[in-house]
Amino acid sequence: MADDLPGMLFSPSQWVRLRKLTELHEGTVLTEFTSPGARAVLAETEVLITGWGSPRLDEATLDAAPRLRAVLHAAGSVKGHLTPACWERGVQVSTAAQANAEPVAEYTLAMIFLALKRVRAATAVYRERRRYIDVLREFPGIGNHERRVGLVGASRIGRRVVELLRPFSLDLAMADPYLGPEEARLMGVRLLPLDELLAQSDLVSLHAPAIPATRHMIDARRLGLLRDGAVLLNTARGSLIDQDALVAELVSGRIEAVLDVTEPEVLPPDSPLYTLPNVWLTPHLAGAQGGEVHRLAEVVLTELERYTVGLPLEHPVHVEELERIA
């Protein structure tokens, strides 16, 4: 992982647990796997704890780690640094994606209510005029009661958002090709084809994985299905949306957007998304930040405890899932 990440990832008490569970290479954070020093560490390593910034575990790296039995990822997706060769060699893989889903779901919950309440727009008008604002007249349709929220993707995050929204007076719909009618009923969501969900929702929140099948799934045609004044919220990946088509819709002022992710990840300085009044742009902060990253460490430590006593991992990643997970 990145060399400064362990100091942020583990709290003092979590460091104590980690040292009790392992023969830890103190002060050794592998940011690459090719140098003689890194190869010497790999040769003795049974468990790798990986995180953001991890180099790729390819065939050559695995050859240099003959004792490796488990990779515990203190973040979400493992697709950036693991290859099928890990599973072919019997290496167990675990992810803290469920823990990272929690802050993303919390961000999504907050932004749904703030966006449908038109908080950002009303605040901007109030700051500019500095006098009474007749909110009901200037922002017709404002509010959250019985609004239709459409969720795209029954992922960990998508499901957690449904759980968090359940107590509120919202009409929840979901689109996911792998979700069946009975499971949707048990979740408490209305199962709709994607086009219908887009056309019928006041706010659409994206929670699908970034895979070839989902690249630009929200294209110009589908953006055109959104109601006038609808909000598009993206905490998944920028690649899910055709960004040129999105910018065109946003410049027209027809829809609004809350974007925590874009393509590219950091926009060029002249991007209109920075300044459009109907865009709420945040710097990819929905996931674990600050003290929230200790949740990720907690998952890793629990998995490590299970591994040391021979129990199956609680959050395993299976190779057959790679084609359809984030």
N, C-alpha and C positions, 0 to 999 in steps of 0.2 A: 504494500500500500504506500501511499505518499508518506514521506519520512516524518512529517509533523502530525500525522493523523492519530497514532496511538495515544499521544498525550492528551488529545481532545476526546478520543473515543472512550477510554477507560477512566472511571472515577477512582479516587484513592482506594476505596473499599473493593472495587472490582479488580484493581491490580493485585491486591492481597489474595483474592480468590484465584486469579490466574496463576500466580506463583505457587499456590498450594497444589494446583491441579497439574502443573507441568514442570519439566526441566526447561526453563525459558532461556532463550538466547538473549540475555539482557543487553539492551542497547543496540540490538541488531534488527533493523527494519529493512527488508529487501525491497528496493525500488527497481531492481533489475535482476535477471537470473543468469547472466552470462559471464560475469567476472569470476576469477578464481576464488575470491572470498565468498561470493554468493553460492558458487558450486559446492564449496566446502560445507556451508550451512545446510544446503539442500540434501547433501549426502547423508546427514544425520537426522533429517526432519521426518517426523511421523505425522504431524498435523500442521497444516498451514492455516493461519488466520489471515484472510485477505480483506481488502477494503478498497475504497475509491483510489484510483491511481495504480492498481495492481498491474504488473506486467503480465503478459500472456503465458499461460502454462501450455506450451506446445510439446511435441514429441521429444525434442532435444532436452527440454527442461525436465520432463518426466523421466527421461533416461538418467538424468543427474540426481533424481530423487527416488532411489529404489525402495526406501522405507516408507514413502508417503502413503498414508492410508485414508486421510480425510482432509477436505478443504472446507473450512467454515467461513462463509462470507459475511462480513459485518456490514452489509449493505443490501441492495435489492438484486438487480439482474446479475447473473453470472456469465451471461453470453459474451461479454466483452473480454473476459480473460481466461475462460475455460473452453476446452475443445472436447469433442466426443471421446478423444483418447483417454481422458480422465476416467470416464465410466468404463471404457473398454478394459482398463487396467484394474478395475475393481475399487477405485478410489471413491469413497463416500463424499457426497457434496450436500451442503446445507446452506440456506440463505436466511438472512434476517429481513427478507422482504415484507413479512407480515408486520414487523415492528416499524418499518419505514412507511408502511401503508397508513399507520395511525395519524401522523402529522399531516400527510397529504389529504386524508379524509377530513381532518379538522379544518384545514385551509379551505377545502372545497365547501364544507358546510358554511363556514363564515362568508365566503364569497358569494354563495348562492343567495343568502339572505341580504347581504349588502347590495348585490347587483340588482335584485328584483325590487329592493327598496329605493333604488336609484341614488344611493348614498353619495357615490363619487360625483355624479352630475349635479346633484342638488348642492353639495358642498362647494363645488366650483362656482356655481351661480351665486351662492350666498357670499363667498369670499370676494367675488368681483363687485357685486352691487352694494353690499354692506347695509342692507335694509330688509324689511319684511319680504318674504318669499311666499307666495300663495302656491304651496306645493301641490295641492289637489288639482289646481287648474293648469299649472305649468308642467306637471308630470302625471298626466292621466294614466291610469292603469298601474300606478305605483303600489307596491305591497306584495306580500307573500301568500295571503290566504287563498287556498284552493288553486294556486298556480300549478301548471303542469311542468314538472322537471323531468327531462329525459336524460337517462344515463346510457352512454355507449360503452359497453364492456362490463361483463360480470366478473371482473378481476378481483383480486384481494381488496383493492382500493374501492372499486365500484360497489362491492358487497358491503364494505364497511360504511360507505356513504349512505347506503340504503338504511343500514341499522341506525345511524345517527339521525337521519331524517324522519324515521318512523313516527316519533311522537308529535310531529307537526302537521298542520292542515295543508299538506301538499299532495298533489296527484302525481305519483311516481310511475314512470314508464322506463323500460329498458330494452335495448337492442343488443343481441349477442347471438351469433349463429350456433353456439354450443349450449345455449340455455334452453331448456325445455319448458313447456307450458306449466307442468306441475311444479317444477322447481321455482319458476317465476311466481306462481300462486303462493307457495310457501314463503317466499321472500317478501311478498306483499307488493309486487310491482306488476304493472301491466306490460306484457310482452308484445312488442311491436316490431315490424320490419323497420330497418334504419330510415328509409325514406319517409315512412309515416311518422316515425318519432320526430324527425327533423321538422316536418310540416306542422305538427300538432303541439310542439313544446314551446313554452315561454322561455325556458333556459335549457340548453343542452350542454352536458358536462362529459368530457371525453376521458375514458379510462381503459382504452384498448392498448394492446402491446404494439410496439414498433416492429413489425415484421413485413416482409414483401407484400403480403395480401392487404395490409392496412395503409400502405404508403399512399398519401393523398386520397384517402377514402372520403374525406370531406373536400370535394372538388368544387368547381364553379357551379355545376349543375345542382349539387346538394346544398351548397350555400344559398342558392336561389330558392330552395324549398323553405328556408327559415322564414317565419313570420316577420313582418315589419316590427322592429323594436325588440326582437328576440335577442337573447344573450348567448354567446358561445364561450364556454369556459374550457380551457385546456391546461391540465396538469400532467398530461401523459408524455407525449413527445411531439415536437414541432412537425415531424414528418407526417403525422396523421392528416395535416391540413395542407392543401395547395396554397402556399402563403401569398403568391401573387394574386390569386383569385380572392383570398381573404382581404388583402389590402384594398383591392378594388371595391369590395362590398363595404368595407369600413370607411373608405374615403367618401363613398356616396352618402354615408350617414344612416343607411337603412337598418343596420343591426349594430349590436354592441359586442365587445369581446373582453374577457378576462384571460390574460395569457401569462402563464408562468413559464412556458417553454415556447421556443420559436425555432425556426430553421433559417440561418444557422443559430446555434445556441446563444451567441452574443451577436446582436444585430449590428450592422454598420451604423455609424453615427448619424447618417442622413436618412435612416428609416423613418417613414411617417408614423410608425407604430409608437414611437417615443412621444409624439405630440398630439395625436388625434384625440379629441375630447371624448370620444366614445370607446376608448381603449384603456383598460387598466392593465398595465404591464408591470410584472414583478420579476426579479432576477433569479428565477429558478430556486426559490426558497421554500416551496411547499413541503419538500421532504425534510428529514431529520436535520435540525440545526441546533447549535448551542447544546444545552443540557439534554435535548431530545436524542442526541446520538448515543447517550448511555443506554437507551432502550436496545440499540443494535448490539452493544457490548453484552448486555444481559442475555440476549438470545444466544450469542456465541458461547458465553460461559455455561449456560444451561445445556447447550448441545455438547460442549466439551465434557461436562459432568456425566452426561448420558454415555458418551463414547468411552470414557474411562472405565465404566462399570459394565460395558457390553450391551447397553440398551440401544434400540434403534433411534436414529435421529428424529427429532420432533418435526423439523421443517426440511425434509429432504427435497432435493431436486433430481428428477429422473430424466434420463437422456431423451426419452420419447416425448417429453414436454417441451423441448427446446424450440421446436418449430412454431409453437403457438403461445409462448410466454414472453414477457418483456425481457 
